[in-house]
């Protein structure tokens, strides 16, 4: 049995129900490791977790198998559940063990008279997880997602020690932390200043406050006084920082926020997707995070639902031009995602960033208005200087054979191509189809091609017409062509 590859055994185990696989754990080491693999990635909601599952999760033996833990914080507002004491749990466990010796009729009896499942309440779940956290010595990823119904007076006390329980002081080597919560909820979880010496990736999602009475009091700024110092404490080892925000803040507060985070010299990947930046000005202090070591940058920092307003476009244009005016920035970027506005200077901004990043750029995503043929020709020529570019995504007004001709000539080593087309693409029976059938891009190394219309994948029959001209293509939308 053990002579088979582990991947084959994992595939076989995928057909075995989880409870049955647990019963097979004692067969041999192979089945034991397959059964324990179910505990490497654990995800559950605090609104519906059985006491039996919670007890197993907090078992010291199972704790060392957990690598990834995702908590969805949800509190039921129904009548309080009856709490079960430790003595009653032990009696229930002894009764369950005794039933193993009652013969074959016991299973039929349990099916006829099933026992009611006991669920843990919100406070009990968080207290148990916080107490058991030091046992998760091999955990590497932790995600905490707060839902809309967490009333401060009922939940904040239990949430306060949650992140700190996974600190390095407890011997945990956490590498990735994801927190999705309102600013007030983040304050509760981070105000104890958790120590995370091994953290390399931090993902923050700032949600809107779900309770009107939960506004920040006085002059204290949660961003500046709580969140920024926490991020700054990770600066010596943090390599990836992602911030997505859906809450509006004052401009000066954002200036102080980004300034308080710097410097972060070890940062390699930065992703800022922000709806909290007001149209009036963009924070200049954000540029303090653009260090020489930065290799991956995502800057679609335009506020959602405001992208059509001219004032927003113009202020974003000025901010992007301010960033690129510093000749020391972005010289070592390997991947770039940028929204270059819908102003007249959009193509000039895009070209400026391409020229600055050309020596090392391998992945480029341009989020802008669909390019007209004349502007695409300029863009394609500029991309020809990016000799390491293997992944390209952009928007275009109309897709024709000329686009493929230019890309194959300027970027012969492109591996993945993603094009979003504004006009409806139909190559079933027209001149474009005839021209494309007569093309054969033998020297183009492209392997994966994505073409979309209005965020929808183009029909497979249309894609197959394109693929016939691309002998090196092996994937459509990331899936093998033969699939």
C-alpha positions as CSV (number, residue, x, y, z in Angstrom):
1,X,0.0,0.0,0.0
2,X,2.6,2.6,0.9
3,X,4.3,2.1,-2.4
4,X,1.8,4.4,-4.1
5,X,2.5,8.1,-4.5
6,X,1.0,10.3,-1.7
7,X,-1.0,12.2,-4.3
8,X,-2.7,9.0,-5.4
9,X,-3.6,8.2,-1.8
10,X,-5.0,11.7,-1.3
11,X,-7.1,11.3,-4.4
12,X,-8.4,8.0,-3.0
13,X,-9.1,9.6,0.4
14,X,-11.2,12.3,-1.3
15,X,-13.9,9.7,-1.9
16,X,-14.1,8.5,1.7
17,X,-16.4,10.4,4.1
18,X,-14.6,12.3,6.7
19,X,-16.0,10.3,9.7
20,X,-15.1,7.0,8.0
21,X,-11.6,8.2,7.2
22,X,-11.1,9.0,10.9
23,X,-12.1,5.4,11.8
24,X,-9.4,4.1,9.3
25,X,-6.7,6.1,11.0
26,X,-5.6,3.0,13.0
27,X,-5.1,0.8,10.0
28,X,-1.5,1.9,9.2
29,X,0.6,5.1,9.0
30,X,-0.7,5.9,5.5
31,X,-4.3,6.1,6.6
32,X,-3.3,7.9,9.8
33,X,-1.7,10.7,7.8
34,X,-4.6,10.8,5.4
35,X,-7.0,11.2,8.3
36,X,-4.9,13.9,10.0
37,X,-4.6,15.8,6.7
38,X,-8.3,16.9,7.2
39,X,-7.1,18.9,10.2
40,X,-4.3,20.9,8.3
41,X,-6.8,23.5,7.0
42,X,-9.6,24.2,9.4
43,X,-12.4,26.7,8.7
44,X,-15.6,27.2,10.7
45,X,-18.1,29.8,11.8
46,X,-18.7,30.6,15.5
47,X,-22.4,30.7,14.8
48,X,-22.7,26.9,14.1
49,X,-20.0,24.9,15.7
50,X,-20.7,21.6,17.5
51,X,-19.2,21.1,21.0
52,X,-17.8,17.8,19.8
53,X,-15.9,19.5,17.0
54,X,-14.7,22.3,19.3
55,X,-13.4,19.7,21.8
56,X,-11.5,17.8,19.1
57,X,-10.1,21.1,17.7
58,X,-8.7,22.0,21.1
59,X,-7.1,18.6,21.7
60,X,-3.3,19.0,22.1
61,X,-2.7,16.0,19.8
62,X,-4.7,17.4,16.9
63,X,-3.5,21.0,17.5
64,X,0.0,20.2,16.2
65,X,-1.4,19.1,12.8
66,X,-3.2,22.4,12.1
67,X,-1.4,24.6,9.5
68,X,-4.2,27.0,8.5
69,X,-7.1,28.3,10.7
70,X,-10.0,30.5,9.5
71,X,-12.5,31.9,12.0
72,X,-15.7,33.5,10.8
73,X,-17.0,35.5,13.8
74,X,-20.8,35.3,13.9
75,X,-23.0,35.6,16.9
76,X,-26.5,34.1,17.0
77,X,-29.0,36.4,18.5
78,X,-31.6,33.7,19.4
79,X,-32.2,32.4,22.9
80,X,-29.1,31.4,24.8
81,X,-28.0,27.8,24.4
82,X,-27.8,25.6,27.4
83,X,-24.2,25.3,28.5
84,X,-22.8,21.9,29.1
85,X,-20.4,21.4,32.1
86,X,-17.2,19.4,32.0
87,X,-18.7,16.6,34.1
88,X,-21.7,16.2,31.8
89,X,-19.4,16.1,28.8
90,X,-17.3,13.4,30.3
91,X,-20.4,11.4,31.1
92,X,-21.6,11.8,27.5
93,X,-18.1,10.7,26.3
94,X,-18.2,7.6,28.5
95,X,-21.7,6.7,27.3
96,X,-20.6,7.0,23.7
97,X,-17.6,4.7,24.4
98,X,-19.8,2.2,26.1
99,X,-22.1,2.0,23.1
100,X,-19.2,0.6,21.0
101,X,-19.6,-2.7,22.8
102,X,-23.4,-3.0,22.6
103,X,-23.4,-4.9,19.3
104,X,-24.7,-4.3,15.8
105,X,-28.1,-3.1,16.9
106,X,-26.6,0.0,18.5
107,X,-26.1,1.7,15.2
108,X,-29.7,1.0,14.1
109,X,-30.8,2.3,17.5
110,X,-28.8,5.5,17.1
111,X,-30.3,6.1,13.7
112,X,-33.8,5.5,15.1
113,X,-33.3,7.8,18.1
114,X,-30.6,10.3,17.2
115,X,-29.1,12.3,20.0
116,X,-29.5,16.1,19.7
117,X,-26.3,17.9,18.7
118,X,-24.9,20.3,21.3
119,X,-23.5,23.6,20.0
120,X,-21.1,26.0,21.6
121,X,-22.0,29.7,22.0
122,X,-19.9,32.6,20.8
123,X,-18.1,33.3,24.0
124,X,-17.3,29.7,24.6
125,X,-15.8,29.2,21.2
126,X,-13.5,32.2,21.4
127,X,-12.4,31.4,25.0
128,X,-11.6,27.8,23.9
129,X,-9.6,28.9,20.8
130,X,-7.6,31.5,22.8
131,X,-6.8,28.9,25.5
132,X,-5.8,26.3,23.0
133,X,-3.8,28.6,20.7
134,X,-0.4,27.8,22.3
135,X,-1.0,24.1,21.3
136,X,-1.1,25.1,17.6
137,X,2.7,25.1,17.3
138,X,2.7,24.3,13.6
139,X,0.1,26.9,12.5
140,X,1.3,29.2,9.7
141,X,-1.9,31.0,8.5
142,X,-4.6,32.6,10.6
143,X,-7.7,34.4,9.2
144,X,-10.3,36.2,11.3
145,X,-13.4,37.5,9.5
146,X,-15.9,39.5,11.4
147,X,-19.5,39.6,10.2
148,X,-22.1,42.4,10.4
149,X,-24.0,41.3,13.5
150,X,-21.2,41.5,16.1
151,X,-22.7,43.9,18.7
152,X,-19.8,45.5,20.7
153,X,-21.3,45.1,24.1
154,X,-21.8,41.3,23.6
155,X,-18.7,40.4,21.6
156,X,-15.7,42.7,22.1
157,X,-14.7,41.3,25.5
158,X,-14.4,37.8,24.0
159,X,-12.6,39.0,20.9
160,X,-9.9,41.0,22.7
161,X,-7.4,38.2,23.5
162,X,-7.9,36.3,20.2
163,X,-5.0,37.6,18.1
164,X,-2.6,38.0,21.0
165,X,-3.1,34.3,21.8
166,X,-1.2,33.4,18.6
167,X,1.8,35.6,19.5
168,X,5.4,34.5,19.2
169,X,5.6,34.6,22.9
170,X,3.6,31.4,23.0
171,X,6.0,29.7,20.6
172,X,3.9,30.1,17.5
173,X,5.6,30.9,14.2
174,X,2.7,32.5,12.4
175,X,3.6,33.5,8.8
176,X,0.4,34.9,7.4
177,X,-2.4,36.9,9.2
178,X,-5.6,38.1,7.6
179,X,-8.0,40.4,9.5
180,X,-11.3,41.4,8.0
181,X,-13.2,43.7,10.4
182,X,-14.3,47.3,11.1
183,X,-11.8,49.7,12.6
184,X,-13.4,49.4,16.0
185,X,-13.2,45.6,15.9
186,X,-9.5,45.9,14.8
187,X,-8.9,48.2,17.7
188,X,-10.3,45.6,20.1
189,X,-8.1,42.8,18.6
190,X,-4.9,44.8,18.2
191,X,-4.8,47.1,21.2
192,X,-2.9,44.5,23.2
193,X,-0.1,44.8,20.7
194,X,0.3,41.1,19.8
195,X,4.0,40.1,19.2
196,X,4.4,38.3,15.8
197,X,8.1,38.1,15.1
198,X,7.8,35.5,12.3
199,X,4.9,37.2,10.4
200,X,5.7,37.7,6.7
201,X,2.3,38.5,5.2
202,X,-0.4,40.8,6.5
203,X,-3.8,41.2,4.9
204,X,-6.2,43.9,6.3
205,X,-9.7,44.6,5.1
206,X,-11.3,47.7,6.7
207,X,-15.1,47.3,6.7
208,X,-17.8,49.8,7.3
209,X,-19.1,50.1,10.9
210,X,-22.2,47.9,11.2
211,X,-23.4,49.6,14.4
212,X,-24.0,53.4,14.4
213,X,-23.2,53.6,18.1
214,X,-19.8,52.2,17.5
215,X,-18.1,55.4,16.3
216,X,-14.6,56.2,17.4
217,X,-14.8,58.6,20.4
218,X,-12.7,61.7,21.1
219,X,-9.7,62.6,19.0
220,X,-8.2,59.1,19.1
221,X,-7.5,57.7,15.6
222,X,-7.6,54.0,15.4
223,X,-5.7,54.0,12.2
224,X,-2.8,56.2,13.6
225,X,-2.8,55.0,17.2
226,X,-3.5,51.3,16.9
227,X,-3.2,49.9,13.4
228,X,-0.2,51.8,12.2
229,X,2.0,51.0,15.2
230,X,1.1,47.3,14.9
231,X,2.1,47.3,11.2
232,X,5.3,49.2,12.0
233,X,6.3,46.6,14.6
234,X,6.3,44.1,11.8
235,X,8.5,46.2,9.6
236,X,11.7,44.2,10.1
237,X,10.3,41.0,8.7
238,X,7.1,41.8,6.9
239,X,7.3,41.0,3.2
240,X,3.7,41.3,2.0
241,X,1.2,44.0,3.0
242,X,-2.3,44.2,1.5
243,X,-4.8,46.8,2.6
244,X,-8.4,46.9,1.2
245,X,-10.7,49.5,2.7
246,X,-14.3,50.3,2.4
247,X,-14.5,53.1,5.0
248,X,-14.0,56.8,4.5
249,X,-11.4,58.7,6.5
250,X,-10.1,62.2,6.6
251,X,-7.2,63.1,4.4
252,X,-4.9,64.2,7.3
253,X,-5.5,61.0,9.2
254,X,-4.4,59.0,6.1
255,X,-1.3,61.1,5.8
256,X,-0.4,60.3,9.4
257,X,-1.4,56.7,9.0
258,X,1.0,55.9,6.2
259,X,3.7,58.0,7.7
260,X,3.5,56.2,11.0
261,X,3.9,52.8,9.2
262,X,7.2,53.7,7.6
263,X,9.9,52.7,7.1
264,X,9.3,49.1,6.0
265,X,12.6,48.2,4.3
266,X,11.8,44.5,4.1
267,X,8.5,45.0,2.2
268,X,8.5,43.2,-1.1
269,X,4.8,43.1,-2.1
270,X,2.4,46.0,-1.5
271,X,-1.3,46.0,-2.5
272,X,-3.4,49.1,-1.8
273,X,-7.1,48.9,-2.8
274,X,-8.7,51.8,-1.1
275,X,-12.2,53.3,-1.0
276,X,-11.3,55.5,1.9
277,X,-9.3,58.1,0.0
278,X,-11.4,61.2,-0.6
279,X,-11.4,62.8,-4.1
280,X,-9.8,66.0,-2.9
281,X,-6.3,64.7,-2.3
282,X,-4.3,61.5,-2.2
283,X,-1.9,61.0,0.7
284,X,1.7,61.7,-0.3
285,X,3.0,59.8,2.7
286,X,2.0,56.6,1.0
287,X,5.1,57.0,-1.1
288,X,7.2,56.3,2.0
289,X,6.3,52.6,1.6
290,X,7.8,52.5,-1.9
291,X,11.2,51.3,-0.9
292,X,14.1,50.1,-3.1
293,X,13.3,46.5,-2.1
294,X,9.7,46.6,-3.4
295,X,9.2,44.1,-6.2
296,X,5.4,43.8,-6.5
297,X,3.0,46.7,-6.5
298,X,-0.7,47.0,-6.9
299,X,-2.1,50.6,-7.1
300,X,-5.8,50.6,-8.1
301,X,-6.4,53.2,-5.4
302,X,-9.4,54.9,-6.9
303,X,-12.5,55.1,-4.6
304,X,-15.3,52.7,-5.6
305,X,-18.5,54.2,-6.9
306,X,-16.7,57.5,-7.6
307,X,-14.6,56.4,-10.6
308,X,-16.7,58.3,-13.1
309,X,-16.3,61.7,-11.4
310,X,-13.8,64.0,-13.2
311,X,-12.5,65.4,-10.0
312,X,-11.5,62.0,-8.8
313,X,-9.7,61.2,-12.1
314,X,-7.7,64.4,-12.1
315,X,-6.5,64.1,-8.5
316,X,-5.5,60.5,-9.0
317,X,-3.6,61.6,-12.2
318,X,-1.7,64.2,-10.3
319,X,-0.8,61.7,-7.5
320,X,0.4,59.0,-10.0
321,X,2.6,61.6,-11.7
322,X,4.0,62.7,-8.4
323,X,5.0,59.2,-7.6
324,X,6.7,58.6,-10.9
325,X,8.5,61.9,-10.7
326,X,10.9,60.4,-8.1
327,X,13.5,58.7,-10.2
328,X,14.5,56.3,-7.4
329,X,11.1,54.6,-7.2
330,X,9.9,51.5,-8.9
331,X,13.2,50.6,-10.6
332,X,13.2,47.1,-9.2
333,X,9.5,46.2,-9.7
334,X,8.8,42.7,-11.1
335,X,5.0,43.0,-11.2
336,X,2.8,46.1,-11.4
337,X,-1.0,46.6,-11.3
338,X,-2.1,50.1,-12.0
339,X,-5.2,52.1,-12.7
340,X,-4.0,55.0,-14.9
341,X,-7.2,57.0,-14.8
342,X,-9.5,58.0,-17.7
343,X,-8.0,61.4,-18.3
344,X,-6.3,62.5,-21.5
345,X,-2.9,61.7,-19.8
346,X,-3.8,58.1,-19.2
347,X,-1.6,56.6,-21.9
348,X,1.3,58.9,-20.8
349,X,1.0,57.8,-17.2
350,X,1.0,54.1,-18.3
351,X,4.1,54.6,-20.6
352,X,6.0,56.4,-17.8
353,X,5.5,53.5,-15.4
354,X,6.4,50.9,-18.1
355,X,9.6,52.7,-19.0
356,X,10.6,53.0,-15.3
357,X,9.9,49.3,-14.6
358,X,11.0,47.8,-17.9
359,X,14.4,46.3,-16.8
360,X,12.8,43.7,-14.4
361,X,9.1,43.7,-15.1
362,X,7.6,40.2,-15.6
363,X,3.9,40.8,-14.9
364,X,1.8,43.9,-15.8
365,X,-1.9,44.6,-15.3
366,X,-3.3,47.8,-16.7
367,X,-6.8,48.8,-15.5
368,X,-7.9,51.7,-17.6
369,X,-10.5,52.7,-20.2
370,X,-10.4,50.4,-23.3
371,X,-7.5,51.3,-25.6
372,X,-8.2,52.6,-29.1
373,X,-6.0,51.2,-31.9
374,X,-3.6,54.1,-32.1
375,X,-3.0,54.1,-28.3
376,X,-2.6,50.3,-28.3
377,X,0.1,50.5,-31.0
378,X,2.0,53.0,-28.8
379,X,1.6,50.7,-25.8
380,X,2.7,47.6,-27.6
381,X,5.9,49.3,-28.9
382,X,6.7,50.4,-25.3
383,X,6.1,46.8,-24.0
384,X,8.8,45.6,-26.5
385,X,11.4,47.1,-24.1
386,X,10.2,44.7,-21.3
387,X,12.3,41.7,-22.2
388,X,11.3,39.8,-19.1
389,X,7.5,40.3,-19.4
390,X,5.6,37.0,-19.3
391,X,2.2,38.0,-18.0
392,X,0.1,40.8,-19.5
393,X,-3.5,42.0,-18.9
394,X,-5.1,45.1,-20.4
395,X,-8.4,46.5,-21.8
396,X,-9.0,47.2,-25.5
397,X,-11.9,48.7,-27.5
398,X,-11.8,46.2,-30.3
399,X,-9.9,43.0,-30.8
400,X,-8.5,42.3,-34.3
401,X,-5.7,40.5,-36.0
402,X,-3.5,43.6,-35.8
403,X,-3.4,43.2,-32.0
404,X,-2.0,39.7,-32.2
405,X,0.4,40.7,-34.9
406,X,1.9,43.5,-32.8
407,X,2.0,41.4,-29.6
408,X,3.7,38.5,-31.2
409,X,6.3,40.8,-32.7
410,X,7.0,42.8,-29.6
411,X,6.6,40.1,-26.9
412,X,7.6,36.8,-28.4
413,X,8.3,35.3,-24.9
414,X,4.9,36.2,-23.4
415,X,3.5,33.3,-21.5
416,X,0.0,34.5,-20.3
417,X,-2.2,37.0,-22.1
418,X,-5.5,38.4,-20.7
419,X,-7.5,40.8,-22.8
420,X,-10.8,42.4,-21.9
421,X,-12.7,43.6,-25.0
422,X,-15.4,46.2,-25.0
423,X,-17.0,45.4,-28.4
424,X,-18.7,42.0,-28.8
425,X,-16.2,39.5,-30.1
426,X,-17.6,37.0,-32.7
427,X,-15.2,35.4,-35.1
428,X,-17.7,32.8,-36.3
429,X,-18.1,34.1,-39.9
430,X,-16.5,37.5,-40.8
431,X,-13.3,38.9,-42.3
432,X,-11.5,38.9,-39.0
433,X,-12.1,35.2,-38.8
434,X,-10.7,34.7,-42.3
435,X,-7.6,36.8,-41.5
436,X,-6.9,35.0,-38.3
437,X,-7.2,31.6,-39.9
438,X,-4.5,32.6,-42.3
439,X,-2.2,33.6,-39.5
440,X,0.2,31.1,-37.8
441,X,2.3,32.5,-35.0
442,X,4.9,29.8,-34.9
443,X,7.5,32.0,-33.1
444,X,5.1,33.1,-30.3
445,X,5.7,31.3,-27.0
446,X,2.3,32.1,-25.5
447,X,0.8,29.2,-23.4
448,X,-2.3,30.6,-21.7
449,X,-4.8,33.0,-23.2
450,X,-7.8,34.7,-21.6
451,X,-10.2,36.9,-23.6
452,X,-13.3,38.4,-22.0
453,X,-16.4,40.4,-23.0
454,X,-18.0,42.5,-20.2
455,X,-16.2,40.4,-17.6
456,X,-17.5,37.2,-19.1
457,X,-15.3,34.6,-20.8
458,X,-15.6,34.5,-24.6
459,X,-17.3,31.4,-25.9
460,X,-15.1,28.3,-26.3
461,X,-15.8,28.0,-30.1
462,X,-14.5,31.5,-30.6
463,X,-11.4,30.8,-28.5
464,X,-10.7,27.7,-30.5
465,X,-10.5,29.7,-33.7
466,X,-7.8,31.9,-32.0
467,X,-5.9,28.9,-30.6
468,X,-5.6,27.3,-34.1
469,X,-3.3,30.2,-34.9
470,X,-1.2,29.8,-31.7
471,X,0.6,26.4,-31.9
472,X,2.2,27.0,-28.5
473,X,-1.1,27.6,-26.6
474,X,-1.9,24.9,-24.1
475,X,-4.5,26.6,-21.8
476,X,-7.7,28.5,-22.2
477,X,-8.6,30.6,-19.1
478,X,-6.1,28.5,-17.2
479,X,-7.7,25.2,-18.2
480,X,-6.0,22.8,-20.6
481,X,-7.3,23.1,-24.2
482,X,-8.0,19.4,-24.4
483,X,-10.2,19.5,-21.2
